[in-house]
Amino acid sequence: MPQKGNTTIKIKNTKYQEKVVFKEGEILSFPDFNLQFVGENSQKVEINPNLLFTYYNFKIIDHEGKSLEISWSSGTGEISPQIFAVGNRVYQLELKADEMVVSPADMDIKEYIMQTTSKFLWFKELDVKMISKRLGFQFTKTEESNEYYDMFKSSGFGPIISAELRVKQKDLAHKLLILEINPGSRISQSMIFSRYPKGELRVNQPENPARTAIITKESWGKVSYSFNKNDILIYITLDSIDS
């Protein structure tokens, strides 16, 4: 059994769509991943500092040992499930009192990735910690950092198989985030065009693994969706400087 300090962590086999009591010091083992409750915290809401929300924090661990951190809150009382993806499948977590239900979500992987991208509406204002929280996995500063840019990398999670973040030291609003997407997600160029019909199609050099890209303009910069020779999505790049 896994150890937490000198304490043995109990592992409990659990089924999807089954109500289960969750508590610290216990790992719930689902068929495709493990889930661990890591505690709760209260936090003021940015848009209204008078509101204090309680967040229940969980760690999702896949069979490769990669982890994703998610939080659930009832917020203002409008309860909705927390969505996450393991591999190329999407799941949802719902809480009521001290009971939890985890089940496959009625959402495809394309919509999940599009929702993930939409979390960066204020990309220029986000720091490394905020970006990590929105994605659910941590970035580590690398030796590639220099006097101009701080470079961070992550092994990613789920359909995001790796991530790289570059932040300009003298202008923190100037940043670049590159998400490598698992081609097994089978997100096609036509799917992205159906979402962004006004996107600009760019053709790259033949030796570039990203043969084509769809560029969309945002108020804070631009997003590039890059595709391989089979027109399958392999990168999403967020650039805070629109050039």
RACORSUL-V991549 format. One record per backbone hydrogen bond with DSSP energy under -1.0 kcal/mol. NH is the residue of the N-H (numbers start at 1). CO is the residue of the C=O. E is the energy in kcal/mol with one decimal. If there is no record, write none. Layout:
nh->(NH NH)
co->(CO CO)
e->(E E)
This chain:
nh->(4 7 9 10 12 14 17 18 20 22 27 28 29 30 34 35 36 38 41 43 45 51 53 55 56 57 58 59 60 61 62 65 68 69 70 72 77 79 82 84 86 89 91 92 93 94 96 99 100 101 103 105 107 112 113 114 115 116 117 118 119 120 123 125 131 132 133 134 135 136 140 142 145 146 150 152 153 154 157 160 161 163 164 165 166 167 168 169 174 176 177 178 179 180 181 182 185 186 189 192 193 194 196 199 200 202 204 208 211 211 212 213 214 215 216 218 222 223 224 225 226 227 228 231 233 234 235 236 237 238 239 240 243)
co->(7 4 2 25 27 29 102 15 100 98 10 35 12 33 61 28 59 57 55 53 51 48 43 41 72 39 70 36 68 34 66 62 60 136 58 56 74 77 93 91 89 86 84 103 82 101 99 96 20 94 92 90 105 108 109 110 111 112 113 114 116 117 120 122 127 128 129 130 131 132 153 151 142 149 167 165 140 163 160 157 180 154 178 152 176 150 174 148 171 166 238 164 236 162 234 159 182 183 231 188 189 190 192 196 215 213 211 205 209 227 227 202 225 200 223 221 239 216 237 214 235 212 232 228 187 226 226 179 224 177 222 175 241)
e->(-3.7 -2.3 -3.0 -1.8 -3.2 -2.9 -3.0 -1.1 -2.2 -1.7 -3.4 -3.2 -2.9 -2.5 -2.7 -2.6 -2.4 -2.6 -2.0 -2.6 -1.7 -2.5 -2.6 -3.5 -2.8 -2.9 -3.0 -2.6 -3.4 -2.8 -2.3 -1.6 -2.4 -3.0 -2.3 -2.4 -2.5 -1.2 -2.8 -2.2 -2.2 -1.9 -3.5 -2.6 -2.4 -2.4 -2.3 -2.3 -2.8 -2.3 -2.0 -2.3 -1.8 -1.8 -2.3 -2.3 -2.3 -2.1 -2.3 -1.8 -1.2 -1.7 -1.5 -1.1 -2.4 -2.5 -2.0 -2.1 -2.0 -2.8 -2.6 -2.7 -1.5 -2.8 -2.9 -2.9 -2.2 -2.3 -1.6 -1.9 -2.0 -2.3 -2.3 -2.8 -2.8 -2.5 -2.6 -2.8 -2.5 -2.4 -2.5 -3.1 -3.1 -2.6 -2.2 -3.0 -2.5 -1.9 -1.8 -1.5 -2.4 -2.0 -2.7 -2.2 -2.6 -3.3 -3.4 -1.9 -1.1 -1.1 -1.3 -2.4 -2.5 -2.9 -2.7 -2.9 -2.4 -2.5 -2.6 -2.6 -2.6 -2.9 -2.2 -2.3 -3.4 -2.9 -1.5 -2.2 -2.5 -2.9 -2.6 -2.3 -1.0)
